[in-house]
Amino acid sequence: MQSFARSLARSLAFVVVPLMSFGCGESDDSPSSNPMSFIGTWSYTSGTLTATCTGLPAQMLTLTGNVTVTAGSAQDLVVADAYCTVTADVSGTTATATPAGQTCAITVPVGAANAMLTGTYSSFTFTSSDGKTGSISASLAGMGSLMGFSVPCTVTETAELTKQ
């Protein structure tokens, strides 16, 4: 009987131990597998927002402050800064604006006046390979309004960020 018990124990060890170790190991929380890695408050370390409107000199703003990323309901993420809010889905290490055609209204100082720019995103990406540092690249096109005049404008954003 003891021999049978010992034989059974050895047989089970060959079956149970490999099954127990299947799926074990370190979890992968990198952005490549987990949109949650983007969620949090990110600070601009550098970046510019450049507005170019027909007939006006380009206006460049230095980006400061924070970008807040929260979980979305219809999309993976909601990305918000002082200028705009964008919903995005994550694929690999990049969050891309989804759905297409999201709009934004931005106030840009032009001399002593402010221009109101309203546009539609042609691109928006937030990339992070480690969940700690990232970059945003975005472009939108639309109309700008300044002192009663409307002119076509484009706005581009390039920024580097660090997660707080």
N, C-alpha and C positions, 0 to 999 in steps of 0.2 A: 504494500500500500504506500509506504514511504517513497519507493522508487517511482510509482505512478504520480504522486504529488509533485516530486521533484521534476519529473519529465514535463508535467503539465505547466509548472511554473516557468521552466525554460522556454517552452513553446509560446506561452503568453508573453514572455518578455520580448521575444522576437517580433511579435505582432503589435503589442501595446506601446512599447517604447518608441518605435518609429512613428506610430500614429500620434502619440503625444507631442512629438517634436515637430510634426508637420504644421506649418503655419507659425511656428515660433520664431522669435528673432526680434530685432529692433523694428519699431513702427516707423513708417516713412511719412513724416509730416512736412516734407518739402513741398513747395508750391507745385511741383510737377505732378503731384498726386493728390493735393489737398487744397481746395479754394480757401479753406479756413486760415491758411498761412498768410493770406493777404489781409485778413481782418485785423483791424487795430488802427492806431493813430500813427501816421507817417509825417515826418518833418522834412520840408524842403532843405536840402543842403546846397543846391544851386538850381537855377532855372530861370527861364524867361518866357513871357507871353508877348508875342509880337503881333500887333494889329496893323494891317496894310489896307488902306482904303484908297480907291481911285481919286487922284487929285490932291491927296493929303500926304504929308510925310509919315513914314512908318513910326508907330509908337511902340516902344519896348518897355515892358514892366518887369522888374525883378520879382520873382516869386518868393514869398516868405510865408511863414505860418505853417499850417498843418493840412494834411489830406486825411479825411476820415473814411475808412472802409468798413462797411457793415455787411452782414449777410442779407441777400436779397430774397424776395419771395418768388417772383417769376424768373429772375436771373440769379446767377450765383452771388453777385456782389452789387453793392451800391457804393460808388466812389464819389465823395463830395469834398470840394475845397471852397474857398471864398468866392469863386467865380461861377462854378457850375456843378451839377450833379449828373452823373452818368451811371446807367446800369450796365453790367458787364458779365460775360461768361468766361470761365477759365478753361484753357486748353494748354496742357504742358505748364510752362512757366509764365504764360502770358494771359492777361485778362483783356478781352476785346469788347468794345461797346456793342451791346446787343439789347434791343433790336437796332437795326440800322435806322438812320434818320432822326436820331435824338437831337433836340435843339437846346440852345443855351443863349442867355442874354448877358452881355458883359458891358460894364461901364468902363470906358478908357479915357483918362485925361488927355486932352488935346489942347495944349497951351493953357489958357485960362478957363476953357470950357470942358465939358464932358461929352463924349460921344457914346451913344447907346448902340451897341452892336448886337444884332440878333442873327444867329446863324444855325446851320445844321452841320453836325459832325460828319466829315468825310472819312475821318479815321480817329481812333482813340485806342491806345494800347498802354497797359501798365504791366511791366515785366519785372519779375523778381526770381532769381535763381536760388536764393537762399532764405527767403522770408524775412530778411533783416535789412537788405538794401534793395532799391529798385529804381526804375526809371519810368517816366511817363512821356509819351510822344502823342500829340494830338493836333488835329487840323480841322477847322470849320470854315464854312463860307456862308455869307449872307449879306444883309444890308446894314449899313451904319447910318445913324441919324445924328446930325450935328447942326445946330442953329436952323432947324427947319428944312435942311437939305438931306436927301437920302442918296447914298452912294454904295456901290458894291464893295465888300470888304472880305478879307481872309484873315483868320487868326490862327497862329501856330503856337504850340506850347512844347517846350522841351525841358525836362526837369530830372534831377537826381534826388532821391529821397532816402531817409533812414527811418526804420521803424522804432518807435519809442518803447 
